[in-house]
Amino acid sequence: MINLKKITSWKYFGTAAAFSVSFAVGFFMSDAKIAGIASFADISAAGAVGLAPSAAVFTGSLVRSILSGSVGHNIVKLSALALIVMIKMFLEPKNDPKLCGINTFVSVFASGAAVSAVIGELLYKLPFYAFYGAVAGFAAYSAALMIMGLKRRRVIDLSGMGGLSCTVVYIIVISALCAVKLPALNIGVIFGAAVTLGGAYFYKQSGGVLCGTLTVCGAFLASRTVGMDIVLLPAAGLLTGFLRRQKPQNAALGFTAISFVLTALTGLTMSSFDNMLNIVCGAIAFIPLAQHFSDKWINTGVEETAFSDIIGTRMDFLSKTVKELRTESERISKMLSVGGDRKKEIEENCERVCSLCYRKPFCWKSDKGNTYRGFSKLSEMTEFAAESFPAELADCLHKGELLDAFAKSSHEKAAARLMEMRFSESRSILHEQLKITEELVRSAGERIDVRYSENVSRSIRKKLEKFGIEPKNVIAYYNSKNRLLAEVYFTAECCPESSTRVCDLIADELHLQLDHTEPIRSENEIRIRIFEKPAYSIEMAAASSCADDSKENGDTHAVFCDGEGTAYVTLSDGMGTGRDAAAQSRLVVGLFRRLVTSGVDFGSAIKLINSVMVTKSHDESFATLDAVRIDLDECGLTVIKSGGAATLIRHRGSVLKITSPTFPIGIYESSEVFVRDCGFEEGDIVIMFSDGISESSFPFIKELLLGGDDLRHIVEEICAKSEVFNPNIHADDVTVIGVRVRRS
C-alpha cells in the first residue's frame, strides 16, 4: 500500500512534483490549438517558471512531438522552448515577471524569424511571429506575476494587475484544456463548469457570471463549436448564485438543473448531450473540492462588509473594557474613601490619655457607660473649652489633656475631609473622562452606511495632481442618500491656501455642483471635505447688542456644516458680560465646532468641552450652549441644550416653546445635555436667543412669527425690543438668531 504521507515528506517531493506537472503541460499542450493555430500555452508556461520546470516543459513537448512524428511541424515551438531554457540559464537569479515576458517574446520571435528565413518566407511570416511572440510573452508575464504572488503572499490576488494576470492565465488554460481530445469528455468544459459553480457558490451572482464568461471566452478560442455549446454557462452561473446558502450538493444539483433547462430551451442536439455530461462531471468534481475551499487563498480586492463588522466588534469590546475599568475604579475609590471613624478616635485618645491613669479600671469598667458617652460628646465638639467639658467626665483627672487630644483629632478630621473633597473632585473628573472615552470608542466602531468609490477617488487625485496640488489621501464615497462626499487630506506643507480652489477643480472634473467645509487641522494633517449639495439649505439671520457699559458682547454664535449633510447653528452665553464672558463663549463654540466637524458625536463633544471648562483654571467659569442640528437631506431638526434659554419653533401655524432644566457647561464634573427631536418642514422658523431676552417678551415674539416671513425683520425687532421687556435694571448681552430651511 502506498504511504502518501511518507512520499510527501520526501525532501525532493516538491521538485519532483513541479517537474512532473511541467512535463505533463509540455506533453499535452504541444499539439493543442488556439484560434486555429498552434497554442502558445506550453511556451508561455515555460517562460513563466524557473529553469528546471521550463526544461521539463521542453522535454514533454519534445517527447510528444517525437511520438506523434510532428517534430518538423513543431520546429518553431521546440526551438523557442530550447531558447527559453538557454536564456534562463543566465537569467535564473533574476526571475522577474517582466524578464519572463521579454524572454518568451524574444525566443518566439527569434525562432520564428530563423525558421522563416530558412524556408524563404521571412517577410511574409515575420509580422505573424512578432504578434504571436507578443501574445505569448504577455501570457508568460501574467503567469509569472501570478506565480510570484503565490510564492510571496501565498494568495491568488484577483485585484488590480493580479486580477488581469489571473484572467489571462485562466482563459489560456481553458483554451488549452478544451483542445485536449478525450472520448466523450472535454477537460476544459469540466474544469470551467466546476470553477463557474464555485464562483457562484462562494462569490454570489457576480462570481458566477464572471467565471462563466471567462470560461466561454477560453472555449471559443479553442473551438467555435465548444464555445457555442456552453454559451449559456454565464446565465447558469448567475442563477446558481442565488443558491449560495445551500449545501454544496444542492448547489451542484441546482447548477446542473439550470444548465439542462437553458440547454433545452435552445434546442437539444447530440453535442448538447455531451455538453451536459461535461457539466455534470464538473458539478460532481465541485462537491468534494468545496469542502476544502477557503477564501484565505484568494484576494478579490473587494471590501467586504465583514471587515467593518470586525472593526465594530473590536471597538465595542474596547468600549466595554473602558467601562469596566471606570466601574472598578469607582468601586475601589468608594472602598478606600473612609471617613472619620468615631469609635477608632475614642480608642486612640483613650490609649493616649488614660493608659497611665490609675483610675482607668474604674472609668472603663465600673462606669464605662458614662465614660463612653463623655468621650462621644468630645468627638462631636468643634470648639474645645473647659466650660463645655462633658458632665459625664466631671471626675476625670486629665481634663486638659483630653481637650488637647480631641482638639488635635478634630483638626486631623477636618484636614482629612478637605483632602477627601479634593480627591473626590479629581476622581469625579477622571471617571467622567473615562466615560467620555468609552462613548468615543463605541461611536468610532459604529458601522456607517456609505459606499466607497475607488474610481471617483482616483479621478479626484489625478485632477488635483494635474494642477500641482498633491493630496496625502483621497476618500470618495456615496452616503445613504446616494450623495457624493469626498474627504481630501493634506500635509500642512502641501495644503493649498484656498479650499474653494480644491472644490472648484473637483466640481469641474466630476461635473457636479459641490460645496466644501472649512479646513480642519489635526497635528500636521489637514482635511477638506467636499460634498454634493443636499436637498435643503438654511437661511440664517442674527442680531445682537451689548450690555450696559460693555464694549464687547459676551455671546458667541456660529453656523457650520459637518460636510455629511448636517448643519449646526450654535449660540453660547458666557458667564457675566464683556471680554471674559466672550472668551468663555468663544471657547465653547470653537471647541464644539472643531470636535463635531472632526467626527465626534455632539453628546460626547459637549462632555469633552465640559471637562475642559471644569479643569482649565481655578477660577469659576461656565457658559451655556444652545444648538440646533438640522438634517439637510430630510429636513429633520434636533434641539440641543446645556443651560441655554428657551427656543421657539414656528411649525404648521403654531409656535412651540422648548426649555430644558439643564445647567451650563463648566459647573459640575458631569455635564447635562438636553436633546429633543422636533417636527420641522420647509419654511418653518427657529428662534434662538441668549439670556438677555426675558420670557415676558414671548407673546410679542409669537405674534411676530405668526404675522410674517421676513426673517431679518423678526430677528431685529426682537433684539430692538429686548430692553422694553427686561424687568432688570441692568441689561444683559442680547443675541437673537433666526433659522429657516429652504429647498436647495
FIMI-788211 format. One line per 2 residues: number of its first residue (from 1); their letters; for each residue x, y, z of C-alpha. Coordinates in pm, whole numbers, plus 50000, padded with zeros to 5 digits. Each point is the difference from the previous one (the first is absolute). Layout:
// residues N
NUM	a	X,Y,Z; ...
This chain:
// residues 744
1	mi	50000,50000,50000; 50137,50342,49906
3	nl	50082,50224,50298; 49907,50349,49876
5	kk	50119,50171,50318; 50344,49848,49963
7	it	50015,50102,49635; 49902,50362,50064
9	sw	50256,50027,50280; 50280,49908,49756
11	ky	50230,50300,49971; 49998,49989,49620
13	fg	49623,49957,49974; 49937,50366,49903
15	ta	50261,49996,49726; 49877,49668,49865
17	aa	49637,50116,50002; 50088,50326,49822
19	fs	50200,49809,49738; 49717,49749,49946
21	vs	49734,50269,49960; 50222,50202,49766
23	fa	50075,49690,49792; 49626,49927,49976
25	vg	49931,50359,49889; 50257,49972,49723
27	ff	49882,49652,49897; 49625,50072,49979
29	ms	50020,50360,49876; 50247,49948,49716
31	da	49729,49912,49747; 49726,50225,50142
33	ki	49840,50265,49780; 49881,50350,50085
35	ag	49800,50203,49750; 50096,49746,49730
37	ia	50378,50026,50050; 50247,49824,50229
39	sf	49940,50091,50363; 50269,50199,50178
41	ad	49891,49866,50341; 50308,49777,50036
43	is	50233,50280,49885; 49848,50248,50247
45	aa	50015,49741,50278; 50370,49940,49933
47	ga	50066,50374,49996; 49817,50059,50330
49	vg	50167,49734,50215; 50357,49942,50111
51	la	50283,49823,49823; 49924,49642,50106
53	ps	49622,50012,49932; 50059,50173,49663
55	aa	50239,49719,49904; 49728,49752,50100
57	vf	49747,50179,49775; 50249,49984,49713
59	tg	50062,49630,50065; 49628,49919,50006
61	sl	49936,50188,49676; 50298,49834,49832
63	vr	49891,49651,50107; 49644,50059,49875
65	si	50129,50132,49665; 50228,49698,49956
67	ls	49724,49754,50086; 49751,50168,49765
69	gs	50259,50055,49725; 49940,50377,49993
71	vg	50348,50128,50087; 50030,50180,49668
73	hn	49654,50147,50034; 50079,50128,50350
75	iv	50354,50114,49926; 49928,50367,50080
77	kl	49840,49911,50332; 50277,49758,50096
79	sa	50275,50242,49909; 49825,50277,50196
81	la	49974,49774,50304; 50368,49906,49969
83	li	50097,50366,49973; 49789,50087,50308
85	vm	50183,49734,50201; 50341,50123,49885
87	ik	49919,50362,50083; 49872,49898,50343
89	mf	50335,49838,50072; 50144,50352,50011
91	le	49696,50190,50137; 49895,49751,50269
93	pk	50120,50226,50290; 49781,50279,49855
95	nd	49674,49810,49956; 49791,50317,49957
97	pk	49652,49992,49832; 50104,50266,49749
99	lc	50316,49807,49910; 49789,49685,49962
101	gi	49773,50178,49753; 50290,50152,49807
103	nt	50182,49666,49993; 49694,49826,49857
105	fv	49942,50267,49736; 50363,50004,49889
107	sv	50017,49620,49985; 49684,49964,49790
109	fa	50089,50289,49771; 50359,49882,49948
111	sg	49898,49639,49938; 49723,50097,49762
113	aa	50228,50241,49813; 50274,49739,49969
115	vs	49769,49728,49868; 49826,50247,49764
117	av	50337,50110,49864; 50100,49639,49935
119	ig	49683,49922,49805; 50007,50336,49822
121	el	49683,50151,50153; 50160,50255,50234
123	ly	49815,50312,49883; 49671,49813,49980
125	kl	50007,49836,50346; 50205,50249,50203
127	pf	49696,50219,50099; 49812,49686,50101
129	ya	50278,49879,50229; 50037,50348,50147
131	fy	49632,49997,50093; 50013,49637,50114
133	ga	50308,50069,50212; 49843,50312,50154
135	va	49687,49807,50104; 50205,49709,50134
137	gf	50229,50243,50183; 49707,50180,50165
139	aa	49853,49665,50103; 50337,49899,50149
141	ys	50022,50334,50185; 49649,49950,50142
143	aa	50074,49644,50109; 50331,50103,50159
145	lm	49828,50283,50184; 49738,49761,50138
147	im	50262,49741,50100; 50213,50264,50172
149	gl	49698,50122,50193; 49931,49645,50113
151	kr	50359,49960,50118; 50020,50332,50184
153	rr	49654,50040,50149; 49864,49644,49962
155	vi	49681,50141,49853; 49847,50031,49655
157	dl	49957,50374,49955; 49698,50086,49784
159	sg	50029,50377,50047; 50180,50247,49773
161	mg	50272,49852,49779; 49965,49674,50192
163	gl	49643,49967,49877; 50106,50072,49641
165	sc	50278,49741,50012; 49769,49735,50150
167	tv	49739,50073,49732; 50252,49955,49719
169	vy	50136,49678,50152; 49652,49858,50058
171	ii	49885,50066,49642; 50315,49840,49858
173	vi	49966,49700,50233; 49635,49948,49900
175	sa	50091,50036,49634; 50284,49750,50029
177	lc	49795,49749,50200; 49710,50020,49755
179	av	50244,49906,49723; 50101,49678,50178
181	kl	49812,49720,49824; 49834,49733,50214
183	pa	49711,49770,49903; 49660,50155,50094
185	ln	50154,50238,50257; 50153,50347,49982
187	ig	50239,50077,50284; 49977,50374,49935
189	vi	49620,50006,50031; 50010,49780,50312
191	fg	50258,50225,50164; 49816,50318,49894
193	aa	49665,49870,50126; 50153,49916,50339
195	vt	50160,50346,50025; 49677,50175,49893
197	lg	49801,49808,50259; 50262,50086,50264
199	ga	49995,50368,49905; 49620,50009,50028
201	yf	49997,49810,50328; 50272,50195,50180
203	yk	49978,50343,49832; 49629,50024,49920
205	qs	49853,50101,49666; 50289,50221,49888
207	gg	50249,49716,50054; 49788,49756,49799
209	vl	49955,50239,49706; 50369,50097,49990
211	cg	50135,49645,50017; 49742,49878,49747
213	tl	50084,50279,49756; 50375,49934,50020
215	tv	49939,49627,49952; 49794,50064,49686
217	cg	50270,50237,49871; 50269,49733,50042
219	af	49778,49735,49840; 49938,50220,49693
221	la	50376,50047,49957; 50036,49622,49991
223	sr	49700,49920,49780; 49695,50188,49881
225	tv	49790,49687,50046; 50107,49952,50364
227	gm	49941,50368,50071; 49649,49991,49854
229	di	49915,49688,50203; 50070,50179,50331
231	vl	49903,50355,49900; 49726,50002,50269
233	lp	50245,49911,50279; 50010,50363,50133
235	aa	49620,49997,50031; 50017,49673,50194
237	gl	50265,50156,50227; 49780,50305,50057
239	lt	49697,49795,50105; 50208,49760,50212
241	gf	50127,50299,50198; 49661,50011,50172
243	lr	50068,49653,50143; 50317,50101,50185
245	rq	49843,49936,50341; 49917,49639,49914
247	kp	50219,49695,50054; 50262,49934,49726
249	qn	49806,49692,49885; 49681,50203,49958
251	aa	50184,50280,49821; 50160,49749,49761
253	lg	49662,49840,49932; 49843,50342,49941
255	ft	50284,50101,49766; 49954,49680,49798
257	ai	49622,50046,49983; 50030,50365,49894
259	sf	50253,49909,49729; 49768,49726,49871
261	vl	49699,50232,49988; 50197,50269,49816
263	ta	50133,49742,49755; 49650,49860,49943
265	lt	49861,50346,49930; 50256,50048,49721
267	gl	49938,49657,49841; 50163,49668,50085
269	tm	50254,49839,49763; 50251,49716,50032
271	ss	50272,50246,50092; 49769,50139,50269
273	fd	49992,49659,50170; 50381,49990,50000
275	nm	50005,50352,50140; 49757,49905,50282
277	ln	50222,49702,50084; 50296,50237,50037
279	iv	49798,50235,50222; 49884,49710,50218
281	cg	50363,49888,50040; 50098,50357,50093
283	ai	49721,50019,50258; 50106,49665,50149
285	af	50363,50116,50018; 49888,50319,50180
287	ip	49835,49816,50293; 50315,49857,50166
289	la	50209,50307,49908; 49749,50235,50166
291	qh	50070,49840,50337; 50362,50114,49980
293	fs	49949,50348,49854; 50114,50299,50208
295	dk	49999,50368,49908; 50332,50017,50184
297	wi	50166,49911,49671; 49807,50244,49780
299	nt	50002,50379,50024; 49722,50158,49794
301	gv	50096,50357,50091; 49638,50076,50093
303	ee	49940,50152,50342; 49762,49761,50170
305	ta	49743,50112,50254; 50148,49748,50240
307	fs	50307,50223,50038; 49795,50287,50140
309	di	49828,49747,50226; 50341,49896,50134
311	ig	50094,50361,50073; 49662,50068,50163
313	tr	50027,49689,50218; 50352,50091,50111
315	md	49902,50358,50081; 49697,49883,50194
317	fl	50216,49759,50200; 50252,50276,50071
319	sk	49718,50233,50107; 49871,49739,50244
321	tv	50353,49954,50134; 50029,50374,50070
323	ke	49657,49994,50167; 50103,49709,50221
325	lr	50319,50186,50091; 49798,50308,50094
327	te	49753,49796,50209; 50281,49818,50181
329	se	50179,50329,50066; 49684,50151,50151
331	ri	49950,49692,50218; 50357,50011,50128
333	sk	49975,50376,50064; 49688,49951,50212
335	ml	50162,49714,50185; 50314,50202,50077
337	sv	49809,50320,50078; 49964,49950,50374
339	gg	49876,50290,50206; 50072,50067,50369
341	dr	49925,49701,50220; 49869,50115,50344
343	kk	50065,49669,50173; 50358,49993,49876
345	ei	50052,50362,50110; 49871,49923,50352
347	ee	50224,49694,50031; 50309,50190,49886
349	nc	49942,50294,50239; 49923,49761,50286
351	er	50329,49823,49936; 50180,50334,49977
353	vc	49860,50158,50322; 49859,49723,50219
355	sl	50263,49730,49959; 50214,50121,50295
357	cy	49712,50119,50222; 49933,49786,50313
359	rk	49624,50072,49970; 49975,49832,49656
361	pf	49859,49669,50139; 49726,50188,50185
363	cw	49913,50236,49708; 50000,49735,49723
365	ks	49856,49711,50198; 49784,50115,50293
367	dk	49885,50326,49832; 50053,49911,49633
369	gn	49662,50132,49883; 50052,50356,50127
371	ty	50364,50002,49891; 49917,49891,49644
373	rg	49717,50258,49972; 50240,50272,50114
375	fs	50262,49897,49748; 49731,49994,49728
377	kl	49899,50358,50083; 50364,50108,49982
379	se	50036,49842,49651; 49696,50199,49880
381	mt	50124,50336,50128; 50139,50262,49763
383	ef	50116,50250,50266; 50191,49872,50301
385	aa	49980,50198,50325; 49985,49910,50370
387	es	49645,50141,50030; 49868,49753,49739
389	fp	50167,49695,50152; 49748,49709,50025
391	ae	49839,49951,50344; 50044,49622,49967
393	la	50376,50054,50037; 49983,50244,50295
395	dc	50224,49777,50221; 50268,49957,49727
397	lh	50353,50080,50121; 50129,50090,49649
399	kg	49740,50242,49863; 50253,50229,49832
401	el	50180,49712,49833; 49668,49861,49871
403	ld	49904,50338,49855; 50336,50029,49825
405	af	49980,49644,49865; 49648,50041,49856
407	ak	50089,50346,49864; 50289,49843,49814
409	ss	49771,49722,49871; 49748,50261,49887
411	he	50265,50183,49799; 50114,49673,49843
413	ka	49641,49912,49904; 49947,50343,49843
415	aa	50321,49966,49797; 49900,49648,49896
417	rl	49657,50122,49890; 50160,50281,49799
419	me	50240,49759,49829; 49715,49758,49936
421	mr	49801,50278,49832; 50297,50086,49779
423	fs	50065,49636,49909; 49630,49940,49949
425	es	49984,50285,49747; 50305,49866,49816
427	rs	49854,49649,49997; 49670,50129,49867
429	il	50176,50179,49715; 50208,49690,49923
431	he	49693,49774,49998; 49814,50242,49776
433	ql	50292,50009,49756; 50009,49619,49995
435	ki	49628,50003,49924; 50059,50242,49711
437	te	50278,49776,49867; 49762,49705,50018
439	el	49738,50184,49793; 50257,50120,49745
441	vr	50136,49649,49946; 49648,49858,49964
443	sa	49895,50266,49749; 50321,49947,49799
445	ge	49904,49635,49955; 49649,50066,49876
447	ri	49949,49882,49645; 49938,50284,49756
449	dv	49771,49956,49704; 50225,50114,49714
451	ry	50116,49860,49667; 50365,50061,49916
453	se	50085,50105,49641; 50353,49917,49891
455	nv	49949,50150,49652; 49889,50339,50131
457	sr	50282,50001,50256; 50252,49935,49725
459	si	49849,50267,49772; 50015,50262,50276
461	rk	50362,49920,50079; 50104,50019,49633
463	kl	49818,50331,49951; 50164,50162,50300
465	ek	50345,49867,49912; 49957,50134,49645
467	fg	49974,50351,50146; 50291,49959,50240
469	ie	49797,49913,50310; 50127,49685,50171
471	pk	49754,49843,50246; 50118,49747,50255
473	nv	49682,49797,49966; 49664,50023,49823
475	ia	49690,49809,50111; 49685,50038,49791
477	yy	49676,49824,50090; 49622,50017,49967
479	ns	49782,50031,50308; 49665,49834,50065
481	kn	49830,50269,49789; 50234,49921,49707
483	rl	50164,50340,50039; 50371,50027,49924
485	la	50243,50100,50274; 50377,50020,49978
487	ev	50256,50044,50275; 50331,50144,49880
489	yf	50293,49985,50242; 50316,50210,49971
491	ta	50317,50040,50199; 50035,50350,50144
493	ec	50282,50076,49754; 49803,49894,49690
495	cp	49658,50139,50089; 49875,50262,49749
497	es	49917,50346,50130; 49645,49994,49863
499	st	49764,49710,50063; 49764,50161,49747
501	rv	50260,49934,49731; 50005,49631,50091
503	cd	49620,49985,49993; 49981,50172,49659
505	li	50254,49762,49846; 49814,49694,50125
507	ad	49664,50141,49887; 50147,50063,49656
509	el	50132,49643,49981; 49678,49833,50116
511	hl	49757,50247,49837; 49806,50041,50325
513	ql	49893,50289,50219; 50215,49960,50309
515	dh	50059,50186,50323; 50271,49968,50262
517	te	50069,50039,50370; 50271,50210,50152
519	pi	50336,49822,50045; 50032,49800,50323
521	rs	50348,49954,50143; 50124,49710,50212
523	en	50370,50027,50087; 50183,50010,49665
525	ei	49702,49886,49791; 49720,50208,49850
527	ri	49669,49870,49868; 49763,50167,49754
529	ri	49661,49837,49950; 49834,50047,49660
531	fe	49635,49905,49963; 49718,50001,49751
533	kp	49742,50254,50112; 49714,49844,50203
535	ay	49630,50046,49934; 49961,50288,50247
537	si	50196,50306,50107; 49962,50239,50292
539	em	49933,50372,50011; 50130,50174,50312
541	aa	49966,50350,50145; 50152,50131,50324
543	as	49989,50319,50204; 50178,50089,50327
545	sc	50061,50280,50247; 50239,50049,50292
547	ad	49913,50042,50366; 50020,50336,50177
549	ds	50354,50146,50013; 50141,49703,49802
551	ke	50204,50034,49683; 49989,49632,49908
553	ng	49711,49753,49979; 50048,49696,50222
555	dt	49791,49781,49766; 50148,49801,49711
557	ha	49815,49831,49718; 50109,49794,49698
559	vf	49843,49820,49705; 50184,49709,49840
561	cd	49948,49674,49811; 50179,49676,50081
563	ge	50025,49909,49631; 49779,49692,50032
565	gt	49668,50177,49954; 49946,50143,50349
567	ay	50001,50371,50087; 50051,50138,50352
569	vt	49898,50339,50134; 50161,50063,50340
571	ls	49967,50275,50261; 50196,50030,50324
573	dg	49951,50252,50282; 50308,50045,50219
575	mg	49980,50070,50374; 49957,50372,50058
577	tg	50061,50259,49732; 50288,50149,49808
579	rd	50335,49856,49898; 50017,49711,50249
581	aa	49652,49880,49910; 50084,50024,49630
583	aq	50318,49791,50051; 49803,49726,50174
585	sr	49725,49988,49739; 50252,50004,49712
587	lv	50183,49707,50161; 49679,49796,50026
589	vg	49883,50072,49643; 50347,49951,49852
591	lf	50057,49666,50170; 49651,49878,49912
593	rr	50050,50086,49634; 50341,49839,49978
595	lv	49898,49679,50174; 49678,49954,49802
597	ts	50163,50068,49662; 50279,49758,50093
599	gv	49742,49722,50038; 49921,50002,50373
601	df	49635,49946,50100; 49849,50323,50135
603	gs	49918,49841,50338; 50358,49886,50051
605	ai	50123,50337,49875; 49802,50185,50268
607	kl	50135,49770,50271; 50355,50061,49882
609	in	49945,50377,50000; 49855,49980,50351
611	sv	50312,49814,50117; 50220,50271,49849
613	mv	49797,50280,50159; 50007,49835,50345
615	tk	50375,49941,50002; 50133,50295,49800
617	sh	50055,50230,50303; 49930,50046,50372
619	de	49764,50288,49927; 49632,49931,49958
621	sf	49904,50014,49633; 49707,49861,49811
623	at	49796,50066,49689; 49674,49878,49851
625	ld	49979,49808,49674; 49688,50021,49789
627	av	50001,49826,49662; 49771,49870,49730
629	ri	50103,49713,49774; 49831,49993,49658
631	dl	50007,49699,49768; 50023,50163,49656
633	de	49908,49676,49821; 49666,49946,50174
635	cg	49937,50336,50174; 50019,49851,50350
637	lt	50056,50225,50304; 50168,49915,50332
639	vi	50017,50249,50287; 50308,49970,50225
641	ks	50028,50193,50326; 50239,50031,50292
643	gg	49862,50284,50209; 49879,50199,49702
645	aa	49694,50224,49989; 49672,49888,49845
647	tl	49970,49931,49628; 49690,50091,49798
649	ir	49899,49805,49688; 49730,50104,49753
651	hr	49859,49681,49852; 49671,49954,49812
653	gs	49842,50323,50115; 50086,49967,50371
655	vl	50296,50096,50219; 50169,49737,50219
657	ki	50208,50102,50302; 50285,49766,50104
659	ts	50178,50043,50333; 50235,49777,50196
661	pt	50089,49980,50373; 50370,49937,49928
663	fp	50298,50188,50143; 50258,50190,49792
665	ig	50328,49840,49895; 50281,50017,50257
667	iy	49805,49998,50329; 50009,49629,50089
669	es	50241,49722,49913; 49719,49811,49826
671	se	49828,50193,49723; 49628,49997,49925
673	vf	49874,50007,49644; 49639,50049,49893
675	vr	49915,49853,49658; 49664,50009,49826
677	dc	49899,49917,49642; 49731,50230,49863
679	gf	49774,50004,49699; 50136,50238,49740
681	ee	49916,50078,49640; 50104,50232,49722
683	gd	49914,50361,50089; 49987,49939,50378
685	iv	50195,50243,50220; 50213,49944,50311
687	im	50075,50291,50237; 50294,49966,50241
689	fs	50110,50267,50250; 50223,50054,50299
691	dg	49897,50077,50358; 49966,50369,49917
693	is	49649,49929,49862; 49736,49989,50273
695	es	49718,49745,49996; 49755,50289,50017
697	sf	50086,50073,49636; 49882,49656,49877
699	pf	49646,50115,49910; 50151,50279,49791
701	ik	50240,49755,49830; 49714,49759,49933
703	el	49803,50278,49834; 50298,50086,49779
705	ll	50046,49637,49896; 49635,49949,49909
707	gg	49970,50338,49831; 50273,49988,49735
709	dd	50282,49815,49824; 50270,50269,49989
711	lr	50267,49826,50209; 50229,50302,50021
713	hi	49717,50227,50116; 49887,49751,50266
715	ve	50349,49964,50147; 50072,50373,50005
717	ei	49664,50082,50159; 50056,49748,50280
719	ca	50347,50141,50068; 49881,50361,49990
721	ks	49711,49938,50244; 50207,49795,50248
723	ev	50048,50297,50239; 49627,50074,50004
725	fn	49917,49654,50134; 50302,49974,50233
727	pn	49890,50035,50365; 50359,50038,50126
729	ih	50170,50335,50055; 50324,49886,49836
731	ad	49960,49859,49653; 50184,49684,49892
733	dv	50167,49920,49668; 49740,49916,49735
735	tv	50034,49772,49698; 49708,49887,49783
737	ig	50035,49743,49721; 49736,49902,49746
739	vr	50030,49686,49787; 49784,49882,49712
741	vr	50037,49699,49768; 49948,50031,49627
743	rs	50026,49748,49718; 50326,50034,49811
